[in-house]
Amino acid sequence: MTHDDIDIIGKNVKDMYGTFMGKVIGTITDIDGSIQSVGVDCGSQGLQQIQYEQLVVQGDIVIFIPKWRLDSQRLLREKQLTLRRLKALIDIVSENGDMKADAEIIHEKYKSKLVSLDETEHEIKAKLEARLTELDEQMKSAKMLLFDAKVQYKSNEISETTFDTVKSCTTEFIEHVTHETAEISNVQRRISDLDIEVQNTIAPPEKHLQDSAVSYLDNTEQEVQTSLPEAPTAPVTTSSEVPFTIEAQTSISEPSIESEALPTIPEPPKQVTAETSEKNNNNDWLARMEAQ
């Protein structure tokens, strides 16, 4: 235990936004003497054990750092460092292709590290969302207290001095909640931007393949367009300019009628009637008489 660690006892503890939390009344140390946690007397809230890494000594004041802030900063720092190393490895391989086999092992190591960080990131995102929900509820409660105090003041239930005190305290609390909410939103945005940068770094071949496919389709369309026949430049004569003649008509290639013998169509049998039969008998009688 160092001299600075001993000096932490008895000091007031405030959060990052200046709100008083309590006073340090003791520490819990490990076997090597390092401080593991700090006991803070929070008044009506009782004694709270706070991890020593969440406290920063600044003069006579000990600043409390929220756990979500420490975890998110650690995540961003590790992920940014891993990403920088991965980019450096890619640059080395691109400059010297012979080192590709040696760099493959380190490349997989960095990718595994990013996968493990993704699991940690999922937990941190859940904590951030939960903290935002808590802050939203606290904001609603503070505004309700301020509004109710204003109603009591207008109805002459409380004095103006009391109302000003309520207004001052709630306004300060609302400012703290607003600052923490904005900081959490900023951390969420930084995590999201870093995710996009990581994806663009570890998956460039897919993007290159898509670009190649689009380029191929564009070239294919150009080839199809250039292979179409060109429009004729000579004037086209219309049917009104060329007289229609029999020779022109017969010059059209059509099957010749004489080239093939048409089948003989048998004549339909004549219908024999009574009148026809009588004429035939008369003709036969005349023929016999002439013969005699």
C-alpha positions in Angstrom: 0.0 0.0 0.0 1.4 3.3 -1.0 1.2 6.7 0.8 -1.4 7.9 -1.8 -3.5 4.9 -1.1 -3.6 5.6 2.6 -4.5 9.2 2.0 -7.7 8.2 0.3 -9.3 7.4 3.6 -11.6 10.2 4.9 -11.9 12.0 1.6 -15.2 12.9 0.1 -16.4 11.0 -3.0 -18.2 12.7 -5.9 -19.3 11.5 -9.2 -17.9 12.9 -12.5 -20.5 15.6 -12.6 -19.7 16.9 -9.1 -22.6 15.3 -7.1 -21.6 14.3 -3.6 -21.8 10.6 -3.0 -20.2 10.0 0.5 -17.0 9.6 2.3 -14.2 6.9 2.2 -14.1 5.1 5.5 -11.8 2.2 4.7 -10.3 -0.1 2.2 -10.0 -3.9 1.5 -6.6 -5.0 0.3 -5.1 -8.1 -1.3 -2.3 -10.2 0.2 0.3 -8.1 -1.6 -1.1 -4.9 -0.1 -2.9 -3.6 -3.2 -6.3 -2.1 -2.7 -9.2 -4.1 -4.1 -12.2 -2.1 -3.0 -13.1 1.0 -1.1 -15.8 1.4 1.5 -17.8 4.6 1.0 -20.3 5.8 3.6 -23.3 7.1 1.4 -25.4 8.3 4.3 -28.9 7.1 4.1 -27.9 4.6 1.3 -25.6 2.9 3.7 -22.1 1.5 3.1 -21.1 0.7 -0.5 -18.2 -1.3 -1.7 -16.7 0.4 -4.8 -13.9 -1.2 -6.9 -10.7 0.8 -6.5 -10.3 1.1 -10.3 -13.4 3.2 -10.4 -12.0 5.9 -8.1 -9.6 8.6 -9.1 -7.9 10.8 -6.4 -7.8 14.5 -7.3 -6.6 16.6 -4.4 -9.0 16.4 -1.5 -11.7 14.8 -3.7 -12.1 11.2 -4.9 -13.9 11.0 -8.3 -16.2 8.0 -8.9 -16.1 6.6 -12.5 -19.1 4.5 -13.6 -18.5 0.9 -14.4 -20.0 1.2 -17.9 -17.6 4.0 -18.7 -14.5 2.0 -17.7 -15.7 -1.1 -19.6 -16.6 0.8 -22.8 -13.3 2.7 -22.8 -11.4 -0.6 -22.3 -13.3 -2.2 -25.2 -12.7 0.7 -27.5 -9.0 0.8 -26.7 -8.4 -2.9 -27.2 -10.5 -3.0 -30.4 -8.7 0.0 -31.9 -5.3 -1.5 -31.1 -6.3 -4.8 -32.6 -7.6 -3.1 -35.7 -4.4 -1.1 -36.2 -2.3 -4.2 -35.9 -4.5 -6.1 -38.4 -4.2 -3.2 -40.9 -0.4 -3.2 -40.4 -0.3 -6.9 -41.0 -2.3 -6.6 -44.2 0.0 -3.8 -45.5 3.1 -6.0 -44.8 1.6 -8.9 -46.7 0.6 -6.7 -49.6 4.2 -5.3 -49.8 5.8 -8.7 -49.5 3.7 -11.7 -50.7 6.4 -14.2 -49.5 5.4 -13.4 -45.9 1.8 -14.5 -46.5 2.2 -17.9 -45.0 4.0 -16.5 -41.9 1.4 -13.8 -41.4 -1.5 -16.2 -41.6 -1.1 -17.4 -38.0 -0.9 -13.9 -36.6 -3.9 -12.9 -38.8 -6.0 -15.6 -37.3 -4.9 -14.6 -33.8 -6.1 -11.0 -34.4 -9.4 -12.2 -35.9 -10.0 -14.4 -32.8 -9.3 -11.4 -30.6 -11.9 -9.4 -32.5 -14.4 -12.3 -32.0 -13.9 -12.3 -28.3 -14.2 -8.5 -28.2 -17.5 -8.8 -30.0 -18.8 -11.0 -27.1 -17.7 -8.4 -24.6 -19.2 -5.6 -26.8 -22.6 -7.3 -26.7 -22.6 -7.3 -22.9 -21.5 -3.7 -22.8 -24.2 -2.6 -25.2 -26.8 -4.3 -23.0 -25.4 -2.4 -20.0 -25.5 0.9 -21.8 -29.1 0.4 -22.9 -30.1 -0.5 -19.3 -28.3 2.6 -17.9 -30.1 4.7 -20.4 -33.4 3.3 -19.3 -32.5 4.1 -15.6 -31.5 7.6 -16.5 -34.8 8.1 -18.4 -36.8 7.1 -15.4 -34.7 9.3 -13.1 -35.3 12.2 -15.5 -39.0 11.7 -15.4 -39.0 11.6 -11.6 -36.9 14.8 -11.3 -39.3 16.6 -13.6 -42.3 15.4 -11.7 -40.8 16.6 -8.4 -40.1 20.1 -10.0 -43.6 20.3 -11.4 -45.2 19.2 -8.2 -43.2 21.8 -6.3 -44.3 24.5 -8.7 -48.0 23.5 -8.1 -47.5 23.6 -4.3 -45.9 27.0 -4.6 -48.7 28.4 -6.8 -51.2 27.0 -4.3 -49.4 28.7 -1.4 -48.5 25.3 0.2 -44.8 26.0 0.2 -42.7 29.2 0.4 -40.8 30.7 -2.5 -37.6 29.9 -0.7 -38.5 26.2 -0.6 -39.6 26.2 -4.2 -36.2 27.8 -5.3 -34.3 25.1 -3.3 -36.3 22.3 -5.0 -35.8 24.0 -8.4 -32.1 24.4 -7.9 -31.5 20.8 -6.8 -33.7 19.2 -9.5 -32.2 21.4 -12.2 -28.7 20.3 -11.1 -29.7 16.7 -11.1 -31.3 17.0 -14.6 -28.1 18.5 -15.9 -26.1 15.6 -14.6 -28.5 13.1 -16.1 -28.4 15.0 -19.4 -24.6 14.9 -19.5 -24.4 11.2 -18.7 -27.1 10.4 -21.3 -25.1 12.3 -24.0 -21.9 10.6 -23.0 -23.5 7.2 -23.3 -24.9 8.1 -26.7 -21.5 9.2 -27.8 -19.9 5.9 -26.6 -22.6 3.9 -28.5 -21.8 5.9 -31.7 -18.1 5.3 -31.3 -18.6 1.6 -30.9 -20.9 1.5 -33.9 -18.4 3.4 -36.1 -15.6 1.1 -35.0 -17.7 -2.0 -35.9 -18.1 -0.7 -39.4 -14.4 0.0 -39.7 -13.6 -3.5 -38.6 -16.0 -5.1 -41.1 -14.5 -3.1 -43.9 -11.0 -4.2 -42.9 -11.6 -7.9 -42.5 -13.9 -8.4 -45.5 -12.5 -6.5 -48.4 -12.4 -9.5 -50.8 -16.2 -9.8 -50.8 -16.5 -6.1 -51.7 -13.9 -6.6 -54.5 -15.8 -9.5 -55.8 -19.1 -7.5 -55.9 -17.3 -4.7 -57.7 -15.9 -7.2 -60.3 -19.3 -8.7 -60.9 -20.8 -5.2 -61.5 -18.0 -4.3 -63.8 -18.5 -7.6 -65.7 -22.2 -6.9 -66.2 -21.4 -3.4 -67.4 -18.9 -4.7 -70.0 -21.3 -7.4 -71.1 -24.0 -4.7 -71.8 -21.5 -2.6 -73.7 -20.5 -5.7 -75.9 -24.2 -6.4 -76.6 -24.8 -2.8 -77.6 -21.7 -2.7 -79.9 -22.6 -6.0 -81.6 -26.0 -4.6 -82.9 -26.1 -3.9 -86.7 -25.6 -0.3 -87.7 -28.4 1.6 -89.2 -28.3 1.9 -93.1 -27.0 5.2 -94.4 -28.3 4.8 -98.0 -31.9 6.1 -98.7 -34.5 3.4 -98.7 -36.8 3.3 -101.7 -40.4 2.9 -101.1 -42.9 0.9 -102.9 -44.4 4.0 -104.6 -41.0 4.6 -106.4 -40.8 1.1 -108.0 -43.6 0.3 -110.5 -45.3 -3.1 -109.9 -44.9 -5.4 -112.9 -45.7 -9.0 -113.7 -42.0 -9.8 -114.0 -41.3 -8.3 -110.6 -44.1 -10.3 -109.2 -43.0 -13.6 -110.8 -39.4 -13.0 -109.8 -40.4 -13.8 -106.2 -39.3 -17.2 -105.3 -42.4 -19.4 -105.2 -43.0 -23.0 -105.8 -43.6 -23.7 -109.6 -47.0 -25.1 -110.5 -45.4 -27.1 -113.4 -42.7 -28.6 -111.3 -45.2 -30.9 -109.7 -48.1 -32.7 -111.3 -51.4 -31.9 -109.8 -53.5 -34.9 -108.9 -56.4 -35.6 -111.3 -59.7 -34.8 -109.6 -62.3 -37.4 -110.6 -65.5 -36.0 -111.9 -68.4 -36.7 -109.7 -70.8 -39.4 -111.0 -73.8 -38.2 -112.9 -77.1 -38.7 -111.3 -79.4 -40.9 -113.3 -82.9 -39.7 -113.4 -86.1 -41.0 -115.2 -85.9 -38.3 -117.8 -82.4 -39.2 -118.6 -83.2 -42.8 -118.9 -86.0 -42.1 -121.4 -83.8 -39.9 -123.6 -81.2 -42.7 -123.7 -83.8 -45.2 -124.8 -85.0 -42.8 -127.6 -81.4 -42.3 -128.8 -80.9 -46.1 -129.0 -84.1 -46.6 -131.0 -83.1 -43.8 -133.5 -79.7 -45.4 -133.9 -81.2 -48.8 -134.8 -83.5 -47.3 -137.3 -80.7 -45.5 -139.1 -78.8 -48.7 -139.2 -81.7 -50.5 -141.0 
